[in-house]
Amino acid sequence: MKKSSLIFRIPKLYSLGIRLLYFGACVRLKNMVGKDKKVFEPACGYGRIKKYLDPSCTYSGIDLNENFVNYGRKNGLDLKVGDILKKENYQESDIIILSDILHHLSVENIKKLVSIASKFAKEKVVIIEPIFVDVASGKNVFSKFLAKFFSWVDYDGINKIEKWFSRKDYDILFEELKQKNNFSKMNIAFFNHHYFIESYL
Ligand SMILES: C[S@@+](CC[C@H](N)C(=O)[O-])C[C@H]1O[C@@H](n2cnc3c(N)ncnc32)[C@H](O)[C@@H]1O
């Protein structure tokens, strides 16, 4: 398999890049998740999301990037190496967070991931996705160039990014996920060019 891009090899570089992209938006997670919750994050990277949770919450995660998992473990986090598409790697939790992972997957695997997550989450599945990537979804030369550039920078060494979603694609996808997984309610919010979606069970 081709080597991942540099950001997925150097956790500190990933951290710097992601902080510039989110620009503080993740602070909202504290309210979305609440207190005393058991939180599980498939595709957790090195567990950067943990710092946005209330200290009363427990947090664990799985990821296939051993380098990231080891880095998070060294920082005291409960992370394991594991495939997010295998349900035996999941733990029943109050809240499951899927942060910055959907756009890495094929539509088929997105559906599989959210279906597994919705079976293991008791309260809700929180999805975070970048919106600004819609500039790479067009058919013009500039969009095609950006699509190639984003796919190169965001290559995690596991998934080849097949398509960049437009806002309309995301709207259709979220509605389909809501119907298929019987979410009772879906709150969709936008902060600093990212979707923050609370899908209630
Ligand atoms: C953009 S990072 C997001 C990391 C973290 N959720 C965050 O918000 O910082 C995507 C992560 O998904 C992981 N990943 C991709 N496919 C996976 C799979 N099938 N099983 C486990 N991890 C996977 C990659 O290793 C990478 O760490």
The ligand as a Gaussian input file, in Angstrom:
#p B3LYP/6-31G(d) Opt

LIG

0 1
 C       -8.596000      12.740000       9.136000
 S       -8.181000      11.537000      10.334000
 C       -9.311000      11.938000      11.631000
 C       -8.755000      11.596000      12.992000
 C       -9.608000      12.079000      14.166000
 N      -10.936000      11.553000      14.118000
 C       -9.614000      13.580000      14.223000
 O      -10.685000      14.177000      14.056000
 O       -8.534000      14.147000      14.436000
 C       -8.862000      10.047000       9.683000
 C       -8.393000       8.830000      10.456000
 O       -9.144000       7.696000      10.021000
 C       -8.315000       6.564000      10.142000
 N       -8.928000       5.474000       9.357000
 C       -9.270000       5.491000       8.066000
 N       -9.850000       4.310000       7.701000
 C       -9.851000       3.531000       8.822000
 C      -10.306000       2.219000       9.084000
 N      -10.878000       1.451000       8.147000
 N      -10.161000       1.744000      10.349000
 C       -9.586000       2.505000      11.324000
 N       -9.127000       3.763000      11.114000
 C       -9.265000       4.271000       9.877000
 C       -6.961000       7.056000       9.653000
 O       -5.911000       6.252000      10.098000
 C       -6.932000       8.474000      10.253000
 O       -6.265000       8.499000      11.489000

